[in-house]
């Protein structure tokens, strides 16, 4: 595993613990399809939450949230559709982002929607 991969895995662990501390139930991590990946899948009450985790140690190229472009959103939505297909039903859903910057977590609820993908 490269240093960048290790840092990403640590960021995802921090995000999962952060979300659990906020009352969400983490139900899956690193869900992959051939079209994309979901870093964290969680339940917030009856809502299924697909969470993208972004780590930024420098802001030379913008912040963590700005790094989620249209192509990345489309891949996240495609992976979420794959997850929903496995469930066989479609509960209320949303797409959140947890950014990890300078050892602090920031949670952006409903960061984007399917139409934005």
C-alpha positions, 0 to 999 in steps of 0.5 A: 500500500502506498503512503497516499493509500494509507493516508486515504484509509486513515481518513476513511476510518476517521470519517466512519468513526466521526459519523458513528459519533454523530449517531449514524450507523455505518453499514458498509465501507469501500463498496465497489462496482465496476462503475465506481466506489462508495467510501462509506454507506450509513443509515441516518434513521430511515435514510441511506447515506452514501458518503464520499471521504476527501482528504486534503493536506494542502489546498494548492488545488482547492479544498477537499469539496472542490475536488469532487467534480461532475465525473466523480459525482457520476461514479458515486451515483452509479455505485450507489445505484449498484448498492441499491440494486443489491438491496432490492428496494430504494429507501430515502437516500442522500449523498454526503461528504466528509472532508478531512483537513488538518486532522478535523472532520467536516460533514456536509449533508446532502452535498449533491444530488443525483441530478447534479451527478 
